[in-house]
């Protein structure tokens, strides 16, 4: 059985305001039904369709072509350099992305909090979790 989401949940998942989600619903971008209490509900499959078809992410111009498809543009929020390694933290929409790299690499990139950057993830092991049902 598919999950239904309230507009507030959709807003949190998409990193937008509840008013934006309501506008998407009013414009017909996302189909809704009503709960027995009269509240709007968005079906999981319809939300997935909307996100898949309308997915637009901010891309930096001038980046070299590469095979990594999981690219996340965001703002560097923390850079902690130690002798050999550096921890770089980015905020990408509502998500936090953390990278462990050499201090040399962080220095070559000139990474500092507030910088615009792209986190490119290439992995054959991605763990997917779902809430208990």
Rosetta constraint file for C-alpha pairs under 8 A:
AtomPair CA 2 CA 43 HARMONIC 7.00 0.50
AtomPair CA 2 CA 44 HARMONIC 5.91 0.50
AtomPair CA 2 CA 45 HARMONIC 7.06 0.50
AtomPair CA 3 CA 43 HARMONIC 6.20 0.50
AtomPair CA 3 CA 44 HARMONIC 5.14 0.50
AtomPair CA 4 CA 41 HARMONIC 5.88 0.50
AtomPair CA 4 CA 42 HARMONIC 5.40 0.50
AtomPair CA 4 CA 43 HARMONIC 4.39 0.50
AtomPair CA 4 CA 44 HARMONIC 5.48 0.50
AtomPair CA 5 CA 9 HARMONIC 5.97 0.50
AtomPair CA 5 CA 10 HARMONIC 6.36 0.50
AtomPair CA 5 CA 41 HARMONIC 5.48 0.50
AtomPair CA 5 CA 42 HARMONIC 5.06 0.50
AtomPair CA 5 CA 43 HARMONIC 6.29 0.50
AtomPair CA 5 CA 44 HARMONIC 6.82 0.50
AtomPair CA 6 CA 10 HARMONIC 6.44 0.50
AtomPair CA 6 CA 39 HARMONIC 7.80 0.50
AtomPair CA 6 CA 40 HARMONIC 6.37 0.50
AtomPair CA 6 CA 41 HARMONIC 5.05 0.50
AtomPair CA 6 CA 42 HARMONIC 6.36 0.50
AtomPair CA 7 CA 11 HARMONIC 6.08 0.50
AtomPair CA 7 CA 18 HARMONIC 6.04 0.50
AtomPair CA 7 CA 21 HARMONIC 6.06 0.50
AtomPair CA 7 CA 22 HARMONIC 6.82 0.50
AtomPair CA 7 CA 40 HARMONIC 6.97 0.50
AtomPair CA 7 CA 41 HARMONIC 6.91 0.50
AtomPair CA 7 CA 42 HARMONIC 7.22 0.50
AtomPair CA 8 CA 12 HARMONIC 6.26 0.50
AtomPair CA 8 CA 17 HARMONIC 7.92 0.50
AtomPair CA 8 CA 18 HARMONIC 5.44 0.50
AtomPair CA 8 CA 21 HARMONIC 7.99 0.50
AtomPair CA 9 CA 13 HARMONIC 6.15 0.50
AtomPair CA 10 CA 14 HARMONIC 6.04 0.50
AtomPair CA 10 CA 18 HARMONIC 7.80 0.50
AtomPair CA 10 CA 21 HARMONIC 6.99 0.50
AtomPair CA 11 CA 15 HARMONIC 5.78 0.50
AtomPair CA 11 CA 16 HARMONIC 4.93 0.50
AtomPair CA 11 CA 17 HARMONIC 5.39 0.50
AtomPair CA 11 CA 18 HARMONIC 5.22 0.50
AtomPair CA 11 CA 20 HARMONIC 7.57 0.50
AtomPair CA 11 CA 21 HARMONIC 6.04 0.50
AtomPair CA 12 CA 16 HARMONIC 6.54 0.50
AtomPair CA 12 CA 17 HARMONIC 7.56 0.50
AtomPair CA 12 CA 94 HARMONIC 7.94 0.50
AtomPair CA 13 CA 94 HARMONIC 7.94 0.50
AtomPair CA 14 CA 94 HARMONIC 7.94 0.50
AtomPair CA 15 CA 93 HARMONIC 6.14 0.50
AtomPair CA 15 CA 94 HARMONIC 5.60 0.50
AtomPair CA 16 CA 20 HARMONIC 6.37 0.50
AtomPair CA 16 CA 21 HARMONIC 7.38 0.50
AtomPair CA 17 CA 21 HARMONIC 6.67 0.50
AtomPair CA 18 CA 22 HARMONIC 6.22 0.50
AtomPair CA 19 CA 23 HARMONIC 6.12 0.50
AtomPair CA 20 CA 24 HARMONIC 6.22 0.50
AtomPair CA 21 CA 25 HARMONIC 6.25 0.50
AtomPair CA 22 CA 26 HARMONIC 6.11 0.50
AtomPair CA 23 CA 27 HARMONIC 6.02 0.50
AtomPair CA 24 CA 28 HARMONIC 6.26 0.50
AtomPair CA 24 CA 29 HARMONIC 5.16 0.50
AtomPair CA 24 CA 30 HARMONIC 5.95 0.50
AtomPair CA 25 CA 29 HARMONIC 5.83 0.50
AtomPair CA 25 CA 30 HARMONIC 4.93 0.50
AtomPair CA 25 CA 31 HARMONIC 6.18 0.50
AtomPair CA 25 CA 32 HARMONIC 6.72 0.50
AtomPair CA 29 CA 50 HARMONIC 7.20 0.50
AtomPair CA 30 CA 42 HARMONIC 7.27 0.50
AtomPair CA 30 CA 46 HARMONIC 6.74 0.50
AtomPair CA 30 CA 47 HARMONIC 6.77 0.50
AtomPair CA 30 CA 50 HARMONIC 6.59 0.50
AtomPair CA 31 CA 42 HARMONIC 6.49 0.50
AtomPair CA 31 CA 43 HARMONIC 7.80 0.50
AtomPair CA 31 CA 46 HARMONIC 6.78 0.50
AtomPair CA 32 CA 40 HARMONIC 6.07 0.50
AtomPair CA 32 CA 41 HARMONIC 5.33 0.50
AtomPair CA 32 CA 42 HARMONIC 4.83 0.50
AtomPair CA 32 CA 43 HARMONIC 7.06 0.50
AtomPair CA 33 CA 40 HARMONIC 5.80 0.50
AtomPair CA 33 CA 41 HARMONIC 5.23 0.50
AtomPair CA 33 CA 42 HARMONIC 6.63 0.50
AtomPair CA 33 CA 43 HARMONIC 7.98 0.50
AtomPair CA 34 CA 38 HARMONIC 5.16 0.50
AtomPair CA 34 CA 39 HARMONIC 5.26 0.50
AtomPair CA 34 CA 40 HARMONIC 4.73 0.50
AtomPair CA 34 CA 41 HARMONIC 5.72 0.50
AtomPair CA 35 CA 39 HARMONIC 5.14 0.50
AtomPair CA 35 CA 40 HARMONIC 6.41 0.50
AtomPair CA 35 CA 41 HARMONIC 6.55 0.50
AtomPair CA 42 CA 46 HARMONIC 6.94 0.50
AtomPair CA 42 CA 47 HARMONIC 6.61 0.50
AtomPair CA 43 CA 47 HARMONIC 6.21 0.50
AtomPair CA 44 CA 48 HARMONIC 6.10 0.50
AtomPair CA 45 CA 49 HARMONIC 6.19 0.50
AtomPair CA 46 CA 50 HARMONIC 6.19 0.50
AtomPair CA 47 CA 51 HARMONIC 6.15 0.50
AtomPair CA 48 CA 52 HARMONIC 5.99 0.50
AtomPair CA 49 CA 53 HARMONIC 5.99 0.50
AtomPair CA 50 CA 54 HARMONIC 5.70 0.50
AtomPair CA 50 CA 55 HARMONIC 7.83 0.50
AtomPair CA 51 CA 55 HARMONIC 5.30 0.50
AtomPair CA 57 CA 72 HARMONIC 7.89 0.50
AtomPair CA 57 CA 73 HARMONIC 7.73 0.50
AtomPair CA 58 CA 73 HARMONIC 6.32 0.50
AtomPair CA 59 CA 73 HARMONIC 6.58 0.50
AtomPair CA 60 CA 73 HARMONIC 7.55 0.50
AtomPair CA 60 CA 118 HARMONIC 7.77 0.50
AtomPair CA 68 CA 120 HARMONIC 6.25 0.50
AtomPair CA 68 CA 121 HARMONIC 6.35 0.50
AtomPair CA 68 CA 122 HARMONIC 5.43 0.50
AtomPair CA 69 CA 120 HARMONIC 7.49 0.50
AtomPair CA 69 CA 121 HARMONIC 7.52 0.50
AtomPair CA 69 CA 122 HARMONIC 7.48 0.50
AtomPair CA 70 CA 120 HARMONIC 5.75 0.50
AtomPair CA 70 CA 121 HARMONIC 5.28 0.50
AtomPair CA 70 CA 122 HARMONIC 6.85 0.50
AtomPair CA 71 CA 118 HARMONIC 6.37 0.50
AtomPair CA 71 CA 119 HARMONIC 5.63 0.50
AtomPair CA 71 CA 120 HARMONIC 4.38 0.50
AtomPair CA 71 CA 121 HARMONIC 6.36 0.50
AtomPair CA 72 CA 92 HARMONIC 6.46 0.50
AtomPair CA 72 CA 118 HARMONIC 5.38 0.50
AtomPair CA 72 CA 119 HARMONIC 5.07 0.50
AtomPair CA 72 CA 120 HARMONIC 6.39 0.50
AtomPair CA 73 CA 92 HARMONIC 6.18 0.50
AtomPair CA 73 CA 116 HARMONIC 7.30 0.50
AtomPair CA 73 CA 117 HARMONIC 5.79 0.50
AtomPair CA 73 CA 118 HARMONIC 4.31 0.50
AtomPair CA 73 CA 119 HARMONIC 6.38 0.50
AtomPair CA 74 CA 90 HARMONIC 6.14 0.50
AtomPair CA 74 CA 91 HARMONIC 5.51 0.50
AtomPair CA 74 CA 92 HARMONIC 4.34 0.50
AtomPair CA 74 CA 93 HARMONIC 6.99 0.50
AtomPair CA 74 CA 116 HARMONIC 5.86 0.50
AtomPair CA 74 CA 117 HARMONIC 5.70 0.50
AtomPair CA 74 CA 118 HARMONIC 6.27 0.50
AtomPair CA 74 CA 119 HARMONIC 7.80 0.50
AtomPair CA 75 CA 90 HARMONIC 5.36 0.50
AtomPair CA 75 CA 91 HARMONIC 5.41 0.50
AtomPair CA 75 CA 92 HARMONIC 6.68 0.50
AtomPair CA 75 CA 113 HARMONIC 7.50 0.50
AtomPair CA 75 CA 114 HARMONIC 5.76 0.50
AtomPair CA 75 CA 115 HARMONIC 5.65 0.50
AtomPair CA 75 CA 116 HARMONIC 4.76 0.50
AtomPair CA 75 CA 117 HARMONIC 6.12 0.50
AtomPair CA 76 CA 88 HARMONIC 7.13 0.50
AtomPair CA 76 CA 89 HARMONIC 5.87 0.50
AtomPair CA 76 CA 90 HARMONIC 4.25 0.50
AtomPair CA 76 CA 91 HARMONIC 6.49 0.50
AtomPair CA 76 CA 111 HARMONIC 7.54 0.50
AtomPair CA 76 CA 112 HARMONIC 6.69 0.50
AtomPair CA 76 CA 113 HARMONIC 4.87 0.50
AtomPair CA 76 CA 114 HARMONIC 5.31 0.50
AtomPair CA 76 CA 115 HARMONIC 5.28 0.50
AtomPair CA 76 CA 116 HARMONIC 6.37 0.50
AtomPair CA 76 CA 117 HARMONIC 6.71 0.50
AtomPair CA 77 CA 88 HARMONIC 7.75 0.50
AtomPair CA 77 CA 89 HARMONIC 5.58 0.50
AtomPair CA 77 CA 90 HARMONIC 5.21 0.50
AtomPair CA 77 CA 91 HARMONIC 6.51 0.50
AtomPair CA 77 CA 112 HARMONIC 7.84 0.50
AtomPair CA 77 CA 113 HARMONIC 4.67 0.50
AtomPair CA 77 CA 114 HARMONIC 6.10 0.50
AtomPair CA 78 CA 87 HARMONIC 7.69 0.50
AtomPair CA 78 CA 88 HARMONIC 5.72 0.50
AtomPair CA 78 CA 89 HARMONIC 5.00 0.50
AtomPair CA 78 CA 90 HARMONIC 7.01 0.50
AtomPair CA 78 CA 112 HARMONIC 7.19 0.50
AtomPair CA 78 CA 113 HARMONIC 5.32 0.50
AtomPair CA 79 CA 86 HARMONIC 6.75 0.50
AtomPair CA 79 CA 87 HARMONIC 5.72 0.50
AtomPair CA 79 CA 88 HARMONIC 4.61 0.50
AtomPair CA 79 CA 89 HARMONIC 6.50 0.50
AtomPair CA 79 CA 111 HARMONIC 7.04 0.50
AtomPair CA 79 CA 112 HARMONIC 6.19 0.50
AtomPair CA 79 CA 113 HARMONIC 6.57 0.50
AtomPair CA 80 CA 86 HARMONIC 5.36 0.50
AtomPair CA 80 CA 87 HARMONIC 5.14 0.50
AtomPair CA 80 CA 88 HARMONIC 6.60 0.50
AtomPair CA 81 CA 85 HARMONIC 6.16 0.50
AtomPair CA 81 CA 86 HARMONIC 4.23 0.50
AtomPair CA 81 CA 87 HARMONIC 6.58 0.50
AtomPair CA 81 CA 103 HARMONIC 5.78 0.50
AtomPair CA 81 CA 106 HARMONIC 7.94 0.50
AtomPair CA 82 CA 86 HARMONIC 5.88 0.50
AtomPair CA 82 CA 103 HARMONIC 6.72 0.50
AtomPair CA 83 CA 103 HARMONIC 6.92 0.50
AtomPair CA 84 CA 102 HARMONIC 5.70 0.50
AtomPair CA 84 CA 103 HARMONIC 5.43 0.50
AtomPair CA 84 CA 104 HARMONIC 7.57 0.50
AtomPair CA 85 CA 100 HARMONIC 6.89 0.50
AtomPair CA 85 CA 101 HARMONIC 5.64 0.50
AtomPair CA 85 CA 102 HARMONIC 4.19 0.50
AtomPair CA 85 CA 103 HARMONIC 4.60 0.50
AtomPair CA 85 CA 104 HARMONIC 7.86 0.50
AtomPair CA 86 CA 100 HARMONIC 5.87 0.50
AtomPair CA 86 CA 101 HARMONIC 5.37 0.50
AtomPair CA 86 CA 102 HARMONIC 5.57 0.50
AtomPair CA 86 CA 103 HARMONIC 4.82 0.50
AtomPair CA 86 CA 106 HARMONIC 6.66 0.50
AtomPair CA 87 CA 98 HARMONIC 6.99 0.50
AtomPair CA 87 CA 99 HARMONIC 5.81 0.50
AtomPair CA 87 CA 100 HARMONIC 4.78 0.50
AtomPair CA 87 CA 101 HARMONIC 6.54 0.50
AtomPair CA 88 CA 98 HARMONIC 5.72 0.50
AtomPair CA 88 CA 99 HARMONIC 5.16 0.50
AtomPair CA 88 CA 100 HARMONIC 6.45 0.50
AtomPair CA 88 CA 101 HARMONIC 7.72 0.50
AtomPair CA 89 CA 96 HARMONIC 6.98 0.50
AtomPair CA 89 CA 97 HARMONIC 5.78 0.50
AtomPair CA 89 CA 98 HARMONIC 4.43 0.50
AtomPair CA 89 CA 99 HARMONIC 6.39 0.50
AtomPair CA 90 CA 96 HARMONIC 5.75 0.50
AtomPair CA 90 CA 97 HARMONIC 5.15 0.50
AtomPair CA 90 CA 98 HARMONIC 6.31 0.50
AtomPair CA 91 CA 95 HARMONIC 5.81 0.50
AtomPair CA 91 CA 96 HARMONIC 4.70 0.50
AtomPair CA 91 CA 97 HARMONIC 6.32 0.50
AtomPair CA 92 CA 96 HARMONIC 6.04 0.50
AtomPair CA 92 CA 97 HARMONIC 6.95 0.50
AtomPair CA 97 CA 119 HARMONIC 7.68 0.50
AtomPair CA 101 CA 105 HARMONIC 6.57 0.50
AtomPair CA 101 CA 106 HARMONIC 6.99 0.50
AtomPair CA 102 CA 106 HARMONIC 6.53 0.50
AtomPair CA 103 CA 107 HARMONIC 6.07 0.50
AtomPair CA 104 CA 108 HARMONIC 6.09 0.50
AtomPair CA 105 CA 109 HARMONIC 6.18 0.50
AtomPair CA 106 CA 110 HARMONIC 6.03 0.50
AtomPair CA 106 CA 111 HARMONIC 5.64 0.50
AtomPair CA 107 CA 111 HARMONIC 6.58 0.50
AtomPair CA 111 CA 115 HARMONIC 6.67 0.50
